[in-house]
Amino acid sequence: MPLTREQIADFKVLFQECLADIVQNDVFIQKVAAAIAKTFDQKIDVALKTYSAKWEMLEKENRMLVNKLDQLEQYTRRNSLRTFGVAG
């Protein structure tokens, strides 16, 4: 049995009233806010772990490069000659 336009309109009004009651309910708002906060915290935790791992990797690479640079500088100085007292 198909619904009449009047029945459909009544259902729309009833649905809007129920939805308005739900949205204005403090418990509903608290649950939605808690769910949003939980999801946000989880995503931030994942991002922090990812960036922490990248940070540690970059620090390790930086230390390695600084050591390599120091070794190269020491190697080039080893083969250098210093002369003193020679007029230029």
Backbone as JSON, one array per atom type, in Angstrom:
{
  "sequence": "MPLTREQIADFKVLFQECLADIVQNDVFIQKVAAAIAKTFDQKIDVALKTYSAKWEMLEKENRMLVNKLDQLEQYTRRNSLRTFGVAG",
  "N": [[0.85, -1.17, 0.0], [0.81, 2.03, -1.04], [2.08, 5.13, 0.27], [0.4, 8.13, 1.14], [0.71, 11.59, 0.14], [0.29, 13.19, 2.33], [0.78, 11.42, 4.46], [3.47, 10.9, 4.02], [4.48, 13.47, 4.44], [3.83, 13.74, 7.14], [5.5, 11.76, 8.23], [7.99, 12.87, 7.6], [7.95, 15.19, 9.2], [7.79, 13.99, 11.73], [10.19, 12.56, 11.72], [12.04, 14.71, 11.58], [11.5, 15.96, 14.02], [12.25, 13.94, 15.83], [14.96, 13.72, 15.19], [15.83, 16.3, 15.87], [15.39, 16.2, 18.65], [17.26, 14.24, 19.34], [19.71, 15.42, 18.58], [19.77, 17.59, 20.28], [20.08, 16.43, 22.7], [21.98, 16.1, 25.58], [23.52, 13.88, 26.38], [23.86, 12.53, 23.98], [25.37, 14.42, 22.57], [27.68, 14.48, 24.18], [28.6, 11.85, 23.8], [29.15, 11.85, 21.06], [31.11, 13.84, 20.96], [33.08, 12.61, 22.54], [33.68, 10.39, 20.95], [34.71, 11.65, 18.68], [36.95, 12.93, 19.82], [38.41, 10.69, 20.65], [39.01, 9.44, 18.2], [40.5, 11.47, 17.01], [42.67, 11.63, 18.83], [43.79, 9.09, 18.41], [44.63, 9.27, 15.74], [46.49, 11.33, 15.95], [48.36, 10.1, 17.63], [49.33, 8.08, 15.93], [50.48, 9.66, 13.92], [52.45, 11.0, 15.43], [54.09, 8.86, 16.2], [55.01, 8.04, 13.7], [56.41, 10.36, 12.84], [58.27, 10.53, 14.89], [59.81, 8.25, 14.49], [60.89, 8.88, 11.98], [62.32, 11.17, 12.7], [64.23, 10.12, 14.48], [65.63, 8.5, 12.67], [66.67, 10.44, 10.95], [68.3, 11.88, 12.73], [70.19, 9.92, 13.35], [71.32, 9.5, 10.81], [72.37, 12.06, 10.42], [74.33, 12.18, 12.47], [76.03, 10.17, 11.48], [76.86, 11.32, 9.06], [78.18, 13.62, 9.97], [80.3, 12.44, 11.34], [81.54, 11.14, 9.17], [82.28, 13.36, 7.61], [84.1, 14.55, 9.37], [86.07, 12.55, 9.39], [86.89, 12.68, 6.71], [87.93, 15.28, 6.62], [90.05, 15.02, 8.43], [91.6, 13.17, 7.03], [92.37, 14.65, 4.74], [93.94, 16.61, 5.93], [96.04, 15.13, 6.85], [97.73, 14.65, 4.72], [98.72, 17.1, 4.11], [101.17, 19.69, 3.85], [102.98, 21.79, 6.03], [104.52, 24.82, 5.98], [106.92, 26.96, 7.38], [108.31, 30.19, 7.84], [109.1, 30.79, 5.25], [109.58, 33.1, 2.78], [107.17, 34.7, 0.89]],
  "CA": [[0.0, 0.0, 0.0], [1.61, 3.25, -1.12], [1.77, 6.2, 1.22], [-0.1, 9.38, 0.56], [1.59, 12.75, 0.36], [0.07, 13.65, 3.7], [1.49, 10.48, 5.32], [4.9, 11.16, 3.83], [4.77, 14.74, 5.13], [3.78, 13.45, 8.58], [6.73, 11.03, 8.56], [9.08, 13.83, 7.54], [7.87, 16.03, 10.4], [8.13, 13.12, 12.86], [11.63, 12.3, 11.63], [12.75, 15.94, 11.92], [11.35, 16.17, 15.46], [13.11, 12.95, 16.51], [16.34, 14.11, 14.95], [16.08, 17.49, 16.69], [15.5, 15.74, 20.03], [18.54, 13.52, 19.49], [20.82, 16.37, 18.47], [19.75, 18.48, 21.45], [20.29, 15.61, 23.89], [23.34, 16.28, 26.1], [24.22, 12.6, 26.38], [24.24, 12.29, 22.58], [26.45, 15.36, 22.25], [28.87, 14.02, 24.88], [29.09, 10.63, 23.15], [29.73, 12.23, 19.77], [32.36, 14.56, 21.26], [34.05, 11.62, 23.01], [34.09, 9.59, 19.79], [35.57, 12.5, 17.85], [38.21, 13.11, 20.54], [39.14, 9.42, 20.62], [39.53, 9.27, 16.84], [41.54, 12.49, 16.85], [43.83, 11.21, 19.61], [44.4, 7.94, 17.74], [45.31, 9.74, 14.54], [47.66, 12.09, 16.39], [49.34, 9.14, 18.11], [49.94, 7.44, 14.77], [51.33, 10.66, 13.28], [53.61, 11.24, 16.29], [54.97, 7.69, 16.1], [55.63, 8.1, 12.38], [57.39, 11.44, 12.81], [59.34, 10.21, 15.83], [60.68, 7.29, 13.81], [61.62, 9.63, 10.96], [63.23, 12.06, 13.41], [65.35, 9.3, 14.96], [66.4, 8.09, 11.51], [67.41, 11.61, 10.47], [69.36, 12.17, 13.7], [71.21, 8.89, 13.16], [71.98, 9.82, 9.55], [73.14, 13.28, 10.65], [75.54, 11.81, 13.22], [76.9, 9.42, 10.59], [77.44, 12.25, 8.09], [79.13, 14.47, 10.69], [81.49, 11.6, 11.55], [82.18, 10.95, 7.87], [82.9, 14.64, 7.27], [85.28, 14.69, 10.24], [87.08, 11.62, 8.88], [87.42, 13.22, 5.45], [88.76, 16.44, 6.94], [91.28, 14.5, 9.03], [92.37, 12.52, 5.96], [92.98, 15.67, 3.88], [94.98, 17.3, 6.7], [97.16, 14.21, 7.04], [98.62, 14.74, 3.56], [99.09, 18.49, 3.87], [102.46, 20.13, 4.36], [103.0, 23.14, 6.59], [105.85, 25.42, 5.89], [107.03, 28.17, 8.18], [109.52, 30.97, 7.63], [109.44, 30.93, 3.84], [109.05, 34.36, 2.28], [106.33, 34.47, -0.28]],
  "C": [[0.89, 1.24, 0.0], [1.13, 4.3, -0.13], [1.26, 7.43, 0.48], [0.89, 10.5, 0.84], [1.47, 13.24, 1.8], [0.8, 12.74, 4.69], [3.01, 10.7, 5.23], [5.29, 12.44, 4.55], [4.77, 14.53, 6.63], [5.05, 12.71, 9.03], [7.94, 11.96, 8.55], [9.12, 14.7, 8.79], [8.29, 15.22, 11.62], [9.64, 12.84, 12.89], [12.44, 13.53, 12.04], [12.66, 16.22, 13.42], [12.24, 15.21, 16.26], [14.58, 13.33, 16.37], [16.71, 15.33, 15.78], [16.23, 17.11, 18.15], [16.84, 15.05, 20.29], [19.71, 14.49, 19.52], [20.89, 17.29, 19.68], [20.0, 17.73, 22.75], [21.75, 15.72, 24.33], [24.16, 14.99, 26.08], [24.7, 12.28, 24.97], [25.43, 13.15, 22.2], [27.75, 14.91, 22.92], [29.46, 12.78, 24.22], [29.75, 10.95, 21.81], [31.06, 12.94, 20.0], [33.45, 13.59, 21.72], [34.56, 10.78, 21.85], [35.03, 10.38, 18.89], [36.94, 12.68, 18.51], [39.05, 11.84, 20.5], [39.77, 9.2, 19.24], [40.67, 10.25, 16.59], [42.82, 12.1, 17.58], [44.55, 10.04, 18.94], [45.19, 8.38, 16.52], [46.56, 10.54, 14.9], [48.75, 11.15, 16.89], [50.07, 8.46, 16.95], [50.91, 8.41, 14.09], [52.59, 10.91, 14.11], [54.6, 10.08, 16.22], [55.71, 7.71, 14.77], [56.73, 9.16, 12.35], [58.53, 11.19, 13.79], [60.33, 9.24, 15.19], [61.52, 8.0, 12.75], [62.66, 10.54, 11.6], [64.46, 11.29, 13.87], [66.24, 8.88, 13.79], [67.26, 9.25, 10.99], [68.54, 11.99, 11.43], [70.51, 11.18, 13.53], [72.02, 9.17, 11.88], [72.86, 11.06, 9.7], [74.43, 12.98, 11.41], [76.54, 11.08, 12.33], [77.59, 10.36, 9.61], [78.45, 13.19, 8.75], [80.42, 13.69, 10.93], [82.25, 11.4, 10.24], [82.9, 12.22, 7.43], [84.17, 14.85, 8.09], [86.4, 13.78, 9.75], [87.71, 12.15, 7.59], [88.32, 14.42, 5.69], [90.08, 16.0, 7.55], [92.18, 13.89, 7.96], [93.05, 13.56, 5.08], [94.07, 16.42, 4.61], [96.22, 16.43, 6.85], [98.19, 14.35, 5.91], [99.05, 16.18, 3.25], [100.44, 18.79, 4.48], [102.32, 21.54, 4.89], [104.43, 23.65, 6.46], [105.84, 26.73, 6.65], [108.33, 28.88, 7.8], [109.93, 31.13, 6.19], [108.79, 32.21, 3.36], [108.29, 34.11, 1.0], [106.47, 35.5, -1.27]]
}
